[in-house]
Every structure is written in C-alpha cells, then in structure tokens.
Amino acid sequence: MFIIHGNIKTMEGRDFADGYVEIADGKIVSVGDMEDCPGAEGEVLDVQGSLVMPGIIEAHCHMGITEEKKGMEGDDCNENVNPVTPWLRSIDAINPMDAAFNDALQAGITAAMIGPGSANVVGGQFAFVKTHGRCIDRMIVKAPAAMKVAFGENPKVNYSGQGTSPSTRMAIAAMLREELTKAAAYMKKREKNRDGEIDLRYECWLPVLRGEIPLKAHAHRADDILTAVRIAKEFHLRMTIDHCSEGHLVAEDLKRAGFPAIVGPDMASRNKIEVQNMAFKTAGILSNYGILTAITTDHPVSKIQFLPICAGLAVKAGMAFEEGLRAITINAARICGVANRVGSLAPGKDADIAVFTGNPMEIFTETLYTLIDGKIVYDSQNQK
C-alpha cells in the first residue's frame, strides 16, 4: 500500500511537503519525497495534500475500563476495598466494545495507555493497546506497561470513609514503601530460587524493580509530586508523573529529578482542592524546561476525542507548536515505552497513521483516514 501526495509530518526526522508513505505487512517500509517514490503498486491512497502524521497516542486513560453510559455495570476502574492491589491487570477489564474506542478512531487516535484508577495506593497494571479490535489480546502492544500508584486526595477520600488506612498522605507513602520493600525482598528470594513458589502479589512487581516498566504515579499537588519523586529515587525506579497539575510550580525540581510528565486533564473542571492550580500552561512550562511531556484527557474525565484539541489549547497557552504535536505522538510513545513501535513515521514501525484536512489541534480540522497496522479502520467518507 502507498499513501501518496501527503503533507508528511514524521514527528522525528525530515518532513515532506509532497511526500509518500510505503506500507507492507502492517509496517512502514519507507517515507520520502514524491520525487523518490518507488513504483506505487497495489492499493494507493492519494490524499491530495492532506496532513499525514503518526496516529495520535493517549498516554493515560480509562477507556473501556470505565465505560460510558453503563454506570456500575460498566465501571471496573477501581477495586476500592483494598488499598494495595498490584496484581490486578487492566487487560482483564478493558471492553473494546466501549463507544469511546470508535470515538478515538474518528479523532485519529490509534493507541492508548489504559489502566486502573486512583482510588488505591497501588491500583494495578496498565496496558498499552491499539484502539481497533474486538479481542483485547490482539490489540496489546505492551502489557504490563506500567504499575499504577496514587498519591493525594483520592486514596485518602476513599479509605478514610471506610475507617481504615490510608487516611493521610503519610499513610499513603508509608504503605507504598512497605509494599516496595516486601517486593524487593521477594525479588531477592526469587533470584536465589527461581523454581520456588510464585506469589502473585509480588511477582507483578518484578518488571518494575528491574526497570522494565515504570511506576505510573497519579499526583496533582506539588508536594504529592515530590513525594512520588522521593520514593522512586529511594527504590531506584523508573516513573511517569501523571496529571502533574502543579508541576509548573516545581519545574526546576522535576527537571533535576529526570522523570517525564503526562499532563492533564486540563479540560476538566477544578472539582477537587488539589487541582485548583490546574491550567493548560503547565505542559508548555514543563516542556520549556526540557522535561519530556505528553498530554492526556484522562478519559472519561474529559473525552478522548478531544485529545488533539487539548494539545492545541496547551499550544495556545505557551507550548511550542511542534511540542504540542509531539506531546500526543512521539513524546507519548517514549514515555509509554513503545517508541520502537509507534509515535513517528519511520521505516520498521507499525503503520499507525492519521490523515487530516489540516492541523488536528484546530477545532475545524477533520479526520479523513485512520490506519492501524496498515489497514484503514476509519474512512470519513464510508464511516468505517
């Protein structure tokens, strides 16, 4: 398959005002100027100057695990009767039939990081998945992809109401430290006796402790952000700081810490005390400090199809234009640990591609085509 006569934005490397993308077996074979296009055989998609870019990536959401319009029956986001549940796997609760997946495709969103909510100190394992399919097992790019932990109001509110810990920020941090300490001891035991009995509670921590996947830390308030940093440094862990609503207030500290940020949902209301300083300017301030930054809708807190608009509002509030696009493509892929597969148009990567009438960060821009693994999964004319 060939996409020809596109305004190609690769998101890393050279762009092409009149370019092509060659696709075979679900992968990108080559990208270049139309003058260098090899003989186009098979299916040819002439986009007539439309913008061609990598599929958009949502770096943090609860699509399919908190389903729209289904109330308690469709809400599997929080196992809020136990504050520490690392063994939970989001892939066991994500429903690809959730209408949000179709909304994502219509917005050019081809992949998403999906996992548990923030009611628990440790919520469980996130998965990075494609947004098209009926069987979650065939949609997975990486699972587990991160371990969810949460600081601040959400665990406090959930468990203080139950008359049990944690009811303070001190308890949240202490419970996480205790869990990590026990997990580290379990890892040493497993290394000495690889044939020993497996404990599912701690086995799931091994990829975190080995640095293969990060902690995914829900943290809004500046002090919660820095507590997350403190604990990650204590245990020598990788980490992403998700939401990071007051990150702009401690940007220098975050820069020194070296952890990436996933900012948002800034389109949502300030319905909690800890998000009183939430603003679209945060993403740009962090990016300008050299912090690797992505943008999130936190769907369904704000709707996933508004992700490119959220990036546009961040640009309006001071983020560099190119960084706005990177925040929902290659930056998101790097933060999620899947940049070898998605996030840019480069030979060898998955052919996950979005074609737009113009800049997707502008409200009147339309999605013409969405491709996943080289197949057209959304066609604006045929409403595939």
C-alpha positions in Angstrom: 0.0 0.0 0.0 1.1 3.6 -0.7 -0.1 6.9 0.7 0.8 9.5 -1.8 0.8 13.3 -2.2 0.6 13.9 1.5 2.0 16.7 3.6 4.1 14.3 5.7 4.9 15.1 9.4 7.1 12.3 10.6 7.5 13.7 14.1 11.2 12.8 14.1 13.5 13.4 11.2 12.6 15.2 8.0 9.1 16.2 6.9 7.9 16.2 3.3 5.6 18.8 1.8 4.7 16.5 -1.0 5.5 13.0 0.2 4.6 9.4 0.3 4.5 6.5 2.9 5.1 2.9 1.7 3.4 0.2 3.8 3.8 -3.6 3.7 2.7 -6.3 6.1 1.4 -3.7 8.6 4.8 -1.9 8.8 6.2 1.3 7.3 8.7 0.4 4.6 9.8 3.9 3.5 8.8 7.6 3.8 10.0 10.3 1.5 9.5 12.9 -1.2 7.2 12.1 -4.1 10.1 12.5 -6.4 11.7 9.5 -4.8 8.6 7.4 -4.6 9.1 3.8 -5.9 6.5 2.5 -8.3 3.2 2.5 -6.4 1.7 -0.9 -6.7 -1.4 -2.4 -5.1 -3.6 -0.2 -3.0 -2.9 3.5 -3.4 -4.4 6.3 -1.3 -3.9 9.7 -2.9 -4.6 12.2 0.0 -4.1 15.3 -2.3 -2.1 17.4 0.0 -3.7 16.4 3.3 -1.7 16.2 6.5 -0.3 12.7 7.1 1.2 12.0 10.5 1.6 9.2 13.1 -1.5 8.1 14.8 -2.3 10.1 17.9 -1.5 8.5 21.3 -3.4 8.8 24.6 -0.8 8.3 27.3 -3.2 7.8 30.3 -6.9 6.9 30.3 -9.5 4.5 31.4 -11.3 3.9 28.1 -13.1 0.6 28.1 -12.5 0.0 31.8 -14.8 2.9 32.8 -17.4 2.5 30.0 -19.7 5.4 29.0 -23.4 5.3 29.8 -23.2 2.0 31.8 -23.0 3.0 35.4 -21.8 0.5 37.9 -22.1 -2.4 35.5 -19.5 -0.8 33.2 -17.2 0.6 35.8 -14.3 -1.7 36.6 -11.7 1.1 37.2 -11.1 0.8 41.0 -11.1 -2.2 43.3 -11.7 0.2 46.1 -12.0 -2.2 49.0 -8.2 -2.9 49.3 -5.7 -0.1 49.1 -2.9 -2.2 47.7 -3.8 -4.3 44.6 -0.7 -4.6 42.3 -1.7 -8.0 40.9 -4.8 -6.5 39.0 -4.4 -6.4 35.2 -6.3 -3.9 33.2 -6.5 -6.2 30.2 -9.0 -8.3 32.3 -11.4 -5.4 32.4 -10.9 -3.4 29.2 -14.0 -3.8 27.0 -13.1 -2.9 23.3 -16.9 -2.5 22.6 -16.9 0.7 24.6 -18.1 3.5 22.3 -15.0 5.5 23.2 -12.8 3.3 21.0 -14.8 4.3 18.0 -14.6 8.0 19.1 -10.8 7.6 19.3 -10.6 6.2 15.8 -12.6 9.1 14.4 -10.1 11.5 16.1 -7.1 9.8 14.6 -6.1 8.2 17.9 -4.6 4.8 17.2 -3.3 3.7 20.6 -3.8 4.3 24.3 -2.3 3.5 27.7 -5.2 2.1 29.7 -5.4 1.1 33.3 -6.9 1.3 36.8 -7.9 4.5 38.5 -6.5 6.2 41.6 -8.7 5.1 44.5 -5.9 2.8 45.7 -2.3 3.4 46.8 -1.4 0.7 44.3 -4.1 0.2 41.6 -2.6 -2.5 39.3 -1.1 -2.8 35.9 -1.7 -0.6 32.8 -1.6 -1.9 29.3 -0.7 -0.1 26.0 -3.2 -1.1 23.3 -4.3 -0.3 19.8 -7.7 1.3 19.6 -9.2 -1.0 16.9 -10.3 -4.6 17.5 -12.7 -6.8 19.3 -10.2 -9.0 21.2 -8.0 -7.2 23.7 -5.4 -9.9 23.4 -4.8 -9.0 19.8 -4.8 -5.2 20.5 -2.0 -5.3 23.0 1.3 -3.6 22.2 2.7 -3.9 25.7 1.3 -5.5 28.9 2.1 -4.9 31.6 3.3 -1.4 30.6 3.3 0.3 33.9 2.2 -0.1 37.6 -0.3 2.4 38.8 0.2 4.2 42.2 -1.6 7.1 43.6 -0.9 10.0 45.9 -3.1 12.7 47.4 -6.8 13.1 47.8 -8.2 10.0 46.0 -6.8 7.3 48.3 -7.4 9.5 51.3 -11.1 10.1 50.5 -11.8 6.5 49.5 -10.3 4.9 52.6 -10.9 7.5 55.3 -14.6 7.0 54.5 -14.2 3.3 55.2 -12.5 3.9 58.6 -9.2 2.4 57.5 -5.8 3.4 56.2 -4.8 5.4 54.4 -6.5 8.5 55.7 -3.4 10.7 55.4 -0.7 11.4 52.9 1.8 10.0 55.4 0.0 6.6 55.3 -0.1 6.6 51.5 3.7 7.0 51.3 4.3 4.5 54.1 2.1 1.9 52.6 3.8 2.2 49.2 7.2 2.0 50.9 6.2 -1.1 52.8 4.9 -2.8 49.6 8.1 -1.9 47.6 10.3 -3.2 50.5 8.4 -6.5 50.6 8.5 -6.8 46.8 12.3 -6.2 46.8 12.8 -8.9 49.4 10.6 -11.2 47.3 12.8 -10.5 44.2 15.9 -11.4 46.0 14.3 -14.7 47.2 13.2 -15.4 43.6 16.7 -14.8 42.2 18.1 -17.3 44.7 15.4 -19.9 44.0 14.0 -19.5 40.5 11.9 -22.6 40.9 10.4 -21.6 44.2 6.7 -20.9 44.7 5.3 -17.8 42.9 3.5 -15.2 45.0 1.2 -13.3 42.5 1.1 -10.3 44.9 4.8 -9.6 44.5 5.6 -11.4 41.2 3.9 -8.5 39.4 6.5 -6.0 40.9 9.5 -7.7 39.3 9.3 -5.8 36.0 9.1 -2.5 38.0 12.0 -3.3 40.2 14.1 -4.4 37.2 13.4 -1.1 35.5 11.5 -2.8 32.6 8.3 -0.7 33.2 7.7 2.4 35.3 5.6 3.4 38.2 2.7 5.4 36.9 2.2 7.9 39.6 -1.1 9.8 40.0 -0.1 13.1 41.5 -1.7 16.5 41.2 -0.4 18.7 44.1 3.3 19.8 44.2 4.0 18.1 47.4 2.5 14.9 46.2 4.6 15.1 43.0 7.7 15.5 45.1 6.8 12.6 47.4 6.4 10.4 44.3 9.9 11.5 43.2 11.3 10.9 46.7 10.0 7.3 46.8 11.0 6.5 43.2 14.6 7.7 44.0 14.7 5.7 47.2 13.9 2.5 45.3 15.8 3.4 42.1 12.7 3.1 40.0 11.5 4.5 36.6 8.4 6.6 36.9 6.0 8.8 35.0 4.2 11.6 36.8 0.6 11.6 35.6 -1.6 14.7 35.8 1.2 16.8 37.3 -1.3 19.7 37.8 1.1 21.7 39.9 4.2 20.6 38.1 4.8 24.1 36.8 5.3 25.2 40.4 8.2 22.8 40.9 9.5 22.6 37.4 13.2 23.0 38.4 12.9 20.1 40.8 11.2 17.9 38.2 13.9 18.8 35.7 16.6 17.7 38.2 14.6 14.5 39.0 14.5 13.5 35.4 11.1 11.9 35.3 8.7 12.6 32.4 5.2 14.1 32.8 1.8 13.3 31.4 -0.2 16.5 31.9 -4.0 16.8 32.2 -6.9 16.6 32.1 -6.9 20.3 31.8 -10.2 20.4 30.0 -12.0 19.1 33.1 -13.3 21.2 36.0 -11.3 22.0 39.1 -13.6 19.8 41.2 -11.0 18.9 43.9 -8.8 21.1 46.1 -5.6 19.5 44.7 -6.4 20.6 41.1 -7.1 24.3 42.0 -3.9 25.3 40.0 -4.6 23.1 37.0 -4.1 25.0 33.8 -3.2 24.4 30.1 0.1 26.4 30.7 1.6 23.6 32.7 2.5 21.4 29.7 4.3 24.2 28.0 6.2 25.3 31.1 7.4 21.7 31.7 8.3 21.2 28.1 10.3 24.5 28.0 12.3 23.2 31.0 13.3 20.3 28.9 11.0 17.8 30.6 9.7 15.1 28.3 6.0 15.9 28.3 2.8 14.3 27.0 -0.8 15.4 27.3 -3.8 13.4 28.5 -7.6 13.6 28.5 -7.8 11.1 31.4 -10.9 9.7 29.6 -13.7 9.7 30.7 -12.8 12.7 32.9 -12.7 14.6 29.6 -13.5 12.8 26.4 -10.7 11.0 24.5 -11.7 12.5 21.1 -10.7 16.0 22.5 -7.0 14.9 23.0 -5.7 16.9 19.9 -7.8 19.9 21.0 -6.2 19.7 24.5 -2.8 19.8 22.8 -3.9 22.9 20.8 -5.0 24.6 24.0 -1.6 23.8 25.5 0.0 25.5 22.5 -2.3 28.4 22.9 -1.2 28.7 26.5 2.5 28.7 25.6 3.7 25.3 24.5 5.7 25.3 21.3 3.7 24.2 18.2 5.8 21.2 17.4 5.9 20.1 21.0 2.1 20.2 21.0 2.1 17.6 18.3 5.0 15.6 19.9 3.0 15.6 23.2 0.4 13.4 21.5 2.7 11.3 19.3 6.4 10.6 19.8 6.7 12.0 23.3 3.7 9.9 24.4 5.2 6.8 22.8 8.6 7.4 24.5 7.0 7.9 27.9 4.9 4.8 27.5 7.9 2.8 26.4 6.7 1.9 22.9 8.6 4.3 20.7 10.1 1.3 18.9 6.6 0.5 17.6 4.6 3.8 17.3 4.7 7.6 17.6 6.5 8.5 14.4 6.6 7.7 10.7 9.8 5.7 10.2 10.7 2.5 8.4 10.1 -0.6 10.6 7.5 1.0 12.8 3.8 0.0 12.8 1.8 1.6 10.1 -0.4 3.5 12.5 -1.3 6.7 10.6 -3.8 9.5 10.7 -4.7 11.7 7.8 -6.3 15.1 8.5 -7.6 18.0 6.5 -5.2 20.3 8.4 -3.7 20.7 11.8 -5.5 18.3 14.2 -5.0 20.7 17.1 -7.5 23.1 15.4 -11.2 22.6 16.1 -12.5 22.6 12.5 -9.9 20.0 11.3 -11.5 16.8 10.1 -10.0 13.3 10.2 -10.1 11.8 6.8 -8.5 8.4 7.5 -7.2 6.4 10.4 -4.9 3.4 9.7 -3.8 0.8 12.2 -1.2 -1.8 11.2 -1.6 -0.5 7.6 -5.3 -1.1 7.4 -7.9 1.7 7.0 -10.0 1.4 10.2 -11.8 4.8 9.8 -12.7 6.4 6.5 -14.7 9.7 6.8 -16.5 9.0 3.5 -17.5 5.5 4.3 -17.6 5.8 8.1 -15.7 2.6 8.5 
